[in-house]
Amino acid sequence: MKKVIFRTLQMVALVTAFVSCKDNCTQTVTYRGTESVKVTLSELRSGVKTLPAQALENPGKIYVKDNFLFINEVKKGIHVIDNTNPSAPKAVSFIQILGNIDIAVNGNILYADSYTDFVTLDISNPNDVKEVSRNKDVFNNGQVDGITWSYNAGDQTIYDSKYKLYTTTQEVACEPQNPIYYYGSGIAFDQTLFSGGIKTGLPAANGTGVSGSTARFAIVDNRLYAVTQSDMKLFNLKNPSNPSLEGNINLGFGIETIFPYKNKLFLGTSTGVQIWDNANPQKPMYLSRLDHARACDPVVVENDIAYVTLRSVNNFSRCGAASANQLDVIDVSNPASPVLKKTYPMDSPYGLGIDNKKLFICEGTGGLKTFDANDVMNIKQLQHFKEMNAFDVIPLNNTLMLIGKDGLYQYDYSNPNSLKLLSKIAVKTAS
């Protein structure tokens, strides 16, 4: 006699028991954990390289500048894509940057993090990108995809991890087995990147581009703001090729995103939204915050309305535990006293974008939802695309650029009631 018992828990542990009429049976357990990765400063600073175009494998944040798309390949570098014709995007090159997550562009200069360093690149020729300067030892730690890295200045080593599947086999009693669940260190339950997308509220200024709603970099005038989990770093860009770190502001804890709008900075945190006055870009001043249940929450703003998505997560997520899956609509006409106008239930919202009352919300494995937000007290769902795992979206000039676990999608949204698919670049599948 033989039977197979198969159990799962949030795609983390797979348990299979082979039972026979003997005293002992064999049980095989496969689970996703992590293994340690060490990066020395000499490895990190061996130089940025421009390689031939490569396939998307584990895409992260997305950035748009003129006719180019820049898509982060998590902790490996940046895909450069010529998007002159969104119906036929062309991969141009791959910029290899160890430990890269965030991107910002000003003119022909691209700024990127590289673990602990802040790197400046000349992208005048996207086939031959040049590193022109590097601010060293700027960031002490970071987190993406549920994994945290840290820098130890003592031994000048970056300590990181990467996901790995583990399999163990053991003998068990030949009785029906209870599920074996592994909650040990390094197992990640929220497997989708915390990434989202937006169209900025104003036309690009000073040659800057458009970033995502979970961006940690923002450029305003001659300043670049880089938020960490607890601080905001201020870089002076008067000499774009050689930025200088001129300030650091402590923000508390749980800082996730930054969204510049007019003369304000809106910070998404795991416990609420912070609003800063940026009339003097050299010295942002704290104005207010609106608290919410602990959750992952990108924020975008249009006119006097801020749109915030809250996503229910588990105790092992960087955002902490929460029970809400919702869209919050906030009146920020008085930024010193924001007011929650209304909350809408969602499934599992990630990144979002707003363009002239056209609202786009990524739902992770639930795909993409589009909304009519002309009346913020009665936001209406228009369409629901379920065929992708969506986590980042940028609406710009009637072209919607969406990045998901399975690739890059582009839609024409000139008719918000009927989006038209223009193109797709699929993620490379495992052989």
N, C-alpha and C positions, 0 to 999 in steps of 0.2 A: 504494500500500500504506500502511495506517495502523494502528497499534496503540497502546493506552494502557497505561502502566505506573503502578501505584498502590501507594504504600508508606506505612507509618505507623511512628512510634516513640512509644509511650506517649502517644498522643493529642497530641503536640506538633507534629511536622512532617508535613505532607501533601504528597507529591511527585507530580506528574503530568507525564509526558513525552509529547508528541505526535510521533510518528516518521513521516517520509515518506522517499521515495527521493531525498533531496537530501543535500547535504553537511552542512547545518546544520538543527537542529530547535529547537523552542521548548519550554522547560521552565518550568513554573509551580510555585512553592513557596509554600505557605501555612503559617504557624506562629503559635503564641501567644507573644507577648512582653509587654513592659510599656511604658508611657509615663509620663513623670514628671508628678507632681502637686505643686503648691506651695499651701500654705494659710498665710495670714498670721494673726497673732494677732487682728487686728481682725475677720477673717472668722470665726475660731473662736469669738470671744467676743461675737458679734452677738446671742446669746441663743437659748435653747431655745424651740422652737415646738411647740404642740399642733395637729396636723393631723387631718383626717378619717381614718378607718381606710383603710389601704392594703393592697394584695396583697403576700404574701410573694414576694420575688424572689431574694434571696441570704441566707437565714436563717443565723444563727450560734447563739450560746448561748441557753439557755432557763432561765427562773427561774419558780418557782411561789410565790405568796403568797395564802393564803386561797382565794378563788374566782377568782383572776385568774392568767393566764399572761402573762409578759413575754418576748417573743422578740426577740432582737437582729437587726436588719437591718444586715449588716456595714458598719461605718463610716458609717452613715446615721442610726441611731436605734433605737427600740424600739416594737414592736407590742404594744398592750395588748388582751388578749382576755378576755372574761368567760367563765369556764369553770364556771359554776354547774351547768350540765348538760353533762357531757363528751360526751354524744351529740349535742349541738347547740351547740357553742361559738360565741360571737358576737364579731366584731371590734368594738372600741370606738373606738380612736383610735390615732394614731401620734405618738410623741414624737420630734421631729427633733433629733438630737444629733450634730453632726459629729464623726467619728472615734471613735464609740462601739463597744466590744467587750464589756465586762463590766458586770454588773448585781448589785446586792444591795439588799434592802428590809428596813427596820426600822420597823414600825408603818405610818404613812402617809408615810414618807420613803424615797425611792429614791435610791441612790447609783450614779453611772455615771462611767466614764472618758470623756473627750472629748479625744482625743490627749493632749496634755501636761497637761491640767487634770483635776481631780477635782470633779465637779459634784453638788450636792445639790438634790433636787427634791421638792416637796410634791405628792403624787399623791392627795390627799383627793378631788379631783374629777378622774377620769381623762380627762374631756373638756376640762379646763382646767388642765393641769399647770403649776406655777409653779417657776421656778428661785429658790431661796432663798439659796444661797451657792455660792461657787466657790473651791476651793483651786487657785491658779495655779502653773504650772511644777513640777508634782509628778513627772511621768514624762518621761524624756528620749528614750525610744524604745519601740518595740513591734513585734509581728509577728503576722500572721494570714493564713491562706490562702497561706502561702509568701512573703508580701511584708512587708518591713521598712520602717518609717517612723522618722524621727529628727527631733529638734528642734534647731535651731541658734539658740542664745540671742543670738549676735552680730547676726544680721539679723532675729531674731524671726520665723523662718519654719519651718514644718513641711515636711519633704521626704518625699514619699510616692510611690507608683506605683499604677497600676491596669492590669489585664490588657487587652490589645488584640490583635486578629488582624491580621497583616501578610501581604501577598502580593507576591511579586516574580516577574518573568518575565525569562528570559535565554536566549540562544542557546547550544546545546550540540551536540556532535558526534552524528551519528545512529547511535550505537552504544548497546547496552543500558547504561543508566546505573546506577551504584551509588547507593544511597539517599543523599540529602542530609539530614544531621541537624544541627540547629542547637542548640548547647548554650550559646549566649551568655548574657550577663548578663540576668537578668529572666525567663528562661523557667522556668516552674514545672512539675515533673513530678508532684508530689503535689497533685492539684487539689481534694481534698476538705478541708473545714475540719477543723482539729484540735479537735474539740469532742466532749464526751461528757456523760453525765448520771448522777445518783445520787439516792438518797434518803438524807438525812443519818441518822446512826446514832441520833440522839435526836430527840424531838418538838421542833418549832420553839420556841425560847425567846425571850422578850422581843419577841414579835411579828415575828420574822424569818421568812424564807421558806426555800425549798429550792432549791439551785443544782445545776449540772451538775458532772460529775467532772473536767472541765477548767477549772473556774472558777478565776479568779485573785483573786476577792474572797471573803472569809469574815467573818462577824460572830459574835463571841463576847462575851457580856455587853455591856459598853459600849465594845467595841473593834472596829474593822474592820481586817482585815489584807489588804493588796493586794500580791501578789507580782509582781515584774517578772522578767526573765530572770536577774537577779543579786541582787536585793534584796527585802526584805520591809518595806513601809511600814506603820507603825502609826498609825491615826487614833483619837483619843479622841471617843466619841459621847455623852458625858454631856449635851451640848447637841446633840441629834440634828440640828437644823436648821443648826447651825454647827460641823461637825466640825473638830478641829484636828489637824494632823500633829505627833505627839509623839515619833516615833522612826523609825530606819531601821537594819535589820540586814542586813549583807552575807551572802549565802548561797552564794556561789561562782558557778558559771555553769550555764546550761542549765535554769533553773528553769521549770517549766511549769504546775503546778497546786497548789492548796491544798485540803485536806479536813480540817475540824475534827471530832474525835471525842472525846467526854468531855473530859478535860483535856489532850488531846494535839493537835498539829497534824501532819498527814502531808503532806509535800511531794513531788509527783512531779517528777522531773527527767529529763533525757535520759540520765543515767548511773546512776540508782538512785533509791531512796526515802529521804528524810530524815524523821526523827522528832524533834519538838520537844516538850518539856514546857511546857504552858501553864497550870500551876497558878496562876502569877502572870501574868495576861493583859497586864500592862504590860511584862513582861520575859520573853518566851519564852526557854527554855534548850535548847540543842542536846543531844540524847541519843545519837543513833546514825544510821547509814545502812546500807542494804543495796544493794550495787552490782549492776548488770547490764550486759549489752551495750548500747551506745548505741542508743537507740530512743525513739520517742514513748511515754509511759507514764502515763496517768491511773491514780489509785489511789483505792479506796473501802475502808471498814472496817466490819465488823460483829462485835461481841463481841471476840474475841481474834484475828480473822483479817482480814488485809488481802488484797485482790484487786487485782492489777496486770495490765494488758494491755500487751504490747510489740508494736509493729508494725514490720515490715520496711519500710525506706524507702531512698531513693537518696541519693547524695552531695550532691544539691542541696536536700535537705529541711533544715528548721531543726533536726531531731533528729539529723542526721548519718546515716551509713550503718550498717545493721544487717542481719543475716540472719534474725532471729527473728520469728516470728508466733506469739505464745503468750500464755497466761494463767498468771501466777505466783501461787501461793497461799502466803502468808507468815504464820507464827505471830508475833504481836506481843504475846503475853501478858507477855513481858519486853521492854518497849520499848527498853531499853538494849542488847538483844542479839537483834534479830529473826532468825528462822530460816526459810529457804525450805523449805516442806513438799513441794510438788509443782508440776510444770509440765505444762500441757496445751497441745497444738498447736491453733492457730487459723488462720484464713485471712488476715485483715487487720484486726485488732481496733482499734476506736476507743473511744468512750465506753462506760461500763458502769454498772450499778446493782445494788444488793443490798437485798432486803427480806425479812427472816425466812427466810433460806436460799433465797430465790428469786432467782436470778442472771440478769441480762439483759446481753447483750453486743452492741454494734453492730459490724457487719462492713463498714461502708462500702458499696460496691457489692454486697457479699454479703448485705446485709439485716440482719435481727435474729435472734439465737439466744437461746433460753431454756434454763435449766438448773436441775436440782435439786442444791443444794449442801449438803444435810443432812450428807453425809459428804464432807468436803473432800478426802479421799484417794481418793474415787471419785465425782467430780462427773459427773452424767449429763445429756446433752443431751435436752431434751424436744421442742422445736419449732424450726423454721427457716423464717422468713418472708423470701422472696427478692424480694418485689415492690417494695422501696424501697431507697434509698441512705441508710443510717442512720448518724448520727454522734453523736446525743445522746439520752439516755433518762433519764427520772425515774420510778421507781415510787413511788407514794404512795397509801395508802388503797385499794389494789386497783385503782387506775387508773394505767395506764402511759402516760406522755406521751413520744412519740418525735418528734424533729425530724430531718429528712433533707433532702437536696438537692431533693427533690420535694414537700416539705410537712410538715405536722404530722399525725401519726397518734395516735389514742388507743385503748387496749385495756382491757378488763376482764380482770384476771388473777386474779380470785378463785379460779378453777380453773386452776392453773399448767400443767396438762396440756393445756388447750384454751383459749387466749386468744381473746377475742371482740372483733372490731373495733367500736368505738363510733362513730368519726367520723374524717373527714380534711378538712383544709384544704389544698388543692393550691397549689403554687407557680405564680405567673403564668408562662405560657409565652410565648416570644418570638413576636411576630406576623409 
